[in-house]
Amino acid sequence: MANDALFDEVRALGLDPTRYVITGSGPLGIRGLREINEVDLMVDDDLFDELAQQYRQDGDRVIISDAIEAFCDSAFPEEPGVPSVRQQITAAEMLEGLPFVAVETVIAIKMNKGREKDLADVDLLNSFNANHPRRPRLEGLAGADPRHLPLSGRTASSRSSSQTGACKDGKERLRPHRRGDQATS
């Protein structure tokens, strides 16, 4: 499935763009930097629960289609240099009517993963940045560099939920792929 068709499938879901953000390889796909095979959504816990009632839940993710998966926000552990999921949703770059994780944040996430394919994506994004020096203003964050945003803002209980992989409902969840995992994104 071509990138445009994948993003059309996301648009057809009619999700509120203030409750999710497209992550993984999506920000590369929307910019035409490479073909992508799937779209990963980071969603707030309430939207996760709504999607879990409509589609098949598999641990920490809801499988919306063969090409679209949604992950609850508390399934993502805090990472050095990476804003919280709530901050990523708030600071999303709206492109073609869809919310995407900011390029700088994608670079930080992929650098943390350190897999060969992620480092190749970082090279593509750095080349993109070199050729497109104008960066969109991050609404609500007064132009803050996402790599320097505080990772706080979560209570001790939500941090422990994030560490255990439980979403808002308290059910244990598998974690999405992280550094060292072999899953594709």
N, C-alpha and C positions, 0 to 999 in steps of 0.2 A: 504494500500500500504506500503510495507517495505521501510525502509530508503534508501537502495541502489536504488530502483526503483524511489523514489522521486528525488534523486540526479542525476540519469540518465536522468530524465525528464528535470532537469535544464540544464545539459550539452547539451542536444539535442537542446536547444534554441540557442546555439552558441553565447551567449552574450560576449562582451569584458570584461574580468575580472578586468580591470582598471576602470570600470564605475559602478560597483555594488559590494555589499557584502551581504553574507547570514547572517541573524540575527535571533533573536527569539530562537527557540529550535534547529535550524539547527546545530549550533556548538556542541550541545550535541549529536545529531543524527549521525553526521559524525564520532564521536569518539566512537559510540556504547554504549553511556551511558544510552540511553533510546530510545524507539520507538517514532517517531514523526508523526504527522498527516498532516503537511503542511510545506511549505518552504516559508519564508518571505524574500524578497529581498529589500534592501535599494539601490535605484538607483539614479544616478545624474539626474538633471532635463531634460537634453536633451534626455537621454535614456527613461525616463518616458514618454516624449512626443511621442517618436517613438513607444513605447509599446502601448500607448493609441490609436494610429492609427491602430494597428494590433489586439488588444484585447479589451475587455469590460472594460471601466473605470467606477469606482464607487467612486466618490469623490476623496479622496487622494490616491486611490489605483487603480491598474490595475489588473483585475482578468485574469490571464493567463490560469489557469486551475482550476479544483476543489481543487487542492493541492498547487498551486503556486500563490502568490500575490506579486506585486511590489509596493513599496511606494516611492514617490519622496522625495529627500533629504530634501527639505524645510518643509516637513510635520512633521519632528521630532523636537520637541522643545529642546532647550539646557537643559541639566540635570547636576546637580552637580556631578563632578567626572567622567563625560563621555565625551570623545572626540567628536568633531563635526563629522557629517556623512562623510564629505570629508576626515577627518583624519582617520576615521574607514576604508574607502575604500582604502586609501593609505597604511595603516598598516595591511591590511588583511593577514590572515594566509592562504596560499595556501595549501589545503589538497585535494588529489585525483583530482587535476585539477580545483578546485573550490575555490573562495575567501570567507573566513569566518571571522566574527568579532573575534578579539582576545579574548581568554578566560577571561582575566582580565576585559575587557570591558563588556563582557556578564555578568560577576558577578556584576559589578557596575550597569548595567541597571536593572538586576533582583532584586538587593537589593533596588534600587530606587522604583521599582514597589511594592515590599513588599507583594505581594499576596502569599498565602500558596504554590501554585504550583511553583512560582518563587523561593521561599526560599528553596523548595525541590531541584530545579535545582541547586541552589547555593551550597547546600550540595554535590550534585553529582560532580560538577565542582571542589570544594575544595578537595574532595577525589581524583579526577583525578590528580589535581596539586600535591598532596602529593605523589602520586605514579609515577608521571612523572615530576620530578623537572626541567628538561631541558626545557627552554622556547625559542621559536623561536625568532630570532632577528627581530625587527620591522623595515623593510626597510624604509628608508627616515626619520626615527625619531631617528636614532642613539641609539637604544636600550632604548628609553624613556619608562617609565612606563605609560601606557595609562590613568591610574587613575589620573595622575598628569599633563596631557597635558592641555594647555590653551584651554578654551572654546571660545576664541575670534577668529578672523579671518573672521568673518562675518561683513559686513557693517551694519550700523544702519537700512538701508532699508531692507536688507535680514533678519535681526533679526525680524523686525516687520512683514515681510512676514511669517517667521517661526511661530511667535506667532499667526498670524491670520489664519494660515493653508493654505496659498495660495502658489501654485507652481509657477514656472518661468512665466507661462502665465498669472498670476495674478488672475486666477479663484479661488474662495473660495473652499476649500476642507475640508472634514471631516478629523479629525485627526485619526491616527492609535491608537489602544488600548494603554493605558498608565496606570499608577498606579491607582488601584482601579477599572479599567474596568474589566468586566467579560469575555471578549473574550479570546479565547485560543491562545497560540503561541507555 
